[in-house]
Amino acid sequence: MKMNSIVVVAVAVIAVGAVGALAMSGAFGNSAGSEEGSTQSGVYTFEDAKGVKHSIETPISNVSVVHKYIPIYMKILGLEDEVAGLDTTYGMGFKSYFKNGFDIGTYSAPNGSVMVEHGSKYILSPVTMGLTNSGALKALGIEVIYLEVNNPEVMEENLEILCKLFGNTESIQNKYATYLSMYNECYDVAAGYDYSNTTNADFALYMASAGFYQTHASSAVKVIEKISGKSYTHVIDPDVRETVYFNQDPAITVEFDNNHGLDYLFVYTYENPSDNYGKFIASGNSLDLTQLTCVRDKHVYSLGPDMVNGALSCVASMLYGSAFLHDFDEGKSAELLDKAVNMVNNFNTTFGLNYNTENILVEVA
């Protein structure tokens, strides 16, 4: 089998990316829905990711969804026909998956009146995105349910809620178990390589489209640290607790590099890959970020836009591993990247997804 080597591009270009997650534990148990087609019916009482208590008659249907993470899980679980409203910015990009989907406007303030017109009385939102008009939606009789599907420490319990809301049929259980097995396999494969050369390497995680860095409190950074290296924010802000995203004076980055050496930079964004590296360099304003150790040593990497956040976040562990291995064992690096591409293709085949594997890891050189 021909292995995929890391794509190397000119300094002016870098590929898009997003954020990852740690492996989850085994599939959840369930006492209901043990027969084919049976459902967990009745009143289901639970707390959502914002701690709001709900008592809902299940199974639910005709559900609106905002942003880009939960729709993919609906597809994976075989719940395409239950998806109703989709937001304009992200959700409508998945319209081909959902034949009943209709536009409900912006993801942060969806149009509740349109939802009600279509008989959609439930809306699912990632907790990290939030809704600015949740009160108005509730006033229209719409149940607002927040799920945290990006944080690996609580992802599984949130997916259990999602399964139970739709009846937790045997079909749903089987699809979820298959997904979970593949999710964990990615981390098992990544863990099978030797990253001892980069254990103490300092790295930064930067979102080029928003100009944000991430701290070691974020699940995305924890994914990288699970593979190798350590976030530079341990040094510049060792007591950080809840802060995940922050804007940083470029002088701090330069000072850290001068004193400690910023060994690696991982970049992610939703925008045109040709703009990303330029945006990072431009963020230095009058400071020349091309002199950073990570740039000079060609340790600037960007991850594909859909591999890191959400359902395929497990693939990011393999991509980070490939990046850390590249200078020390190029063959192993290429081998791991090849396995990552194969895993994406397996997700596509198994769940009817259409993720692109081209340039899912790009090294700026």
Buried (B, 14 or more C-beta within 10 A) or exposed (E): EEBBBBBEBEBEBBBBBBBBBBBBEEBBEBEBBEEEEEBBEEEBEBEBBBEEEBEBEBBBBBBBBBBBBBBBBBBBBBBBEBBBBBBBBBBBEBBEBBEBBBBBBBBBBBBBEBBBEBEBBBBBBBBBBBBEBBEBBEEEEBBBBBBBBBBBEBBBBBBBBBBBBBBBBBBBBBBBEBBBEBBBBBBEBBBEBEBEEBEEBBBBBBBBBBBBBBBBBBBBBBBBBBBBBBBBBBEBBEEBEEEBBEEBEBEEBBEBBEEEBBBBBBBBBBBEBBBBBBBBBEBBEEBEBEEBBBBEEBBBBBBBBBBBBBBBBBBBBBBBBBBBBBEEBEEBBBBBBBBBBBBBEEBBEEBEBEBEBEBBBBBBB
